[in-house]
């Protein structure tokens, strides 16, 4: 994990009088599962929106594989290899799960590929092959989250931004999502994960970046972060229970 796939220097976003992200630096190693945590309103989604081109930077620079992303539209960033899985999945409800994933395969990176093979591989990675012929309408929350991951993976990214994939899931579904994200990494895709479930975060992430009020307050291994007084004060509120903290050991 020595090569840096995504980096940011002095990343800043202002909305008129509000500074949502202020002077944030980061380096995401290729092949890592990185975490991004912080209180509600800390600026996590804003940072992801800057990376994926939904917002323009007010200051600073973001580079993907060494090339600046400034001014590059979202669809072009996806074609370069950045995909995002949203917390709220919005599939085409009348299409089957397989058809939804195939849309991702068809509109992903501009490569000559077998769309059927790519689609089935994405379904396998997400663990929803058995739902391939089901319509997306009526899927459980857990299955919708996996479908969101599968659609993103079908675009053949080298970097996946996963926005709270475990939110609202029960413990069994959360374990399945953690396995899914590990599968994504095993296929060679770097993962940057926003998540509030600290047990999931500490069990899967190599390193974690913490922001509060738009500013970076800590970065390190899970073990370092969960014991950092600044993180405990701003986000955790109290030291983690031993069971959860042990995942970071």
PyMOL commands that set and color helices and strands:
alter all, ss='L'
color gray80, all
select helices_A, chain A and resi 44-51+74-80+97-106+115-126+129-131+141-154+171-186+198-204+222-226+229-236+242-247
alter helices_A, ss='H'
color red, helices_A
select strands_A, chain A and resi 4-15+18-29+33-37+59-64+67-68+82-85+159-163+190-194+207-212+215-220
alter strands_A, ss='S'
color yellow, strands_A
deselect
rebuild
show_as cartoon
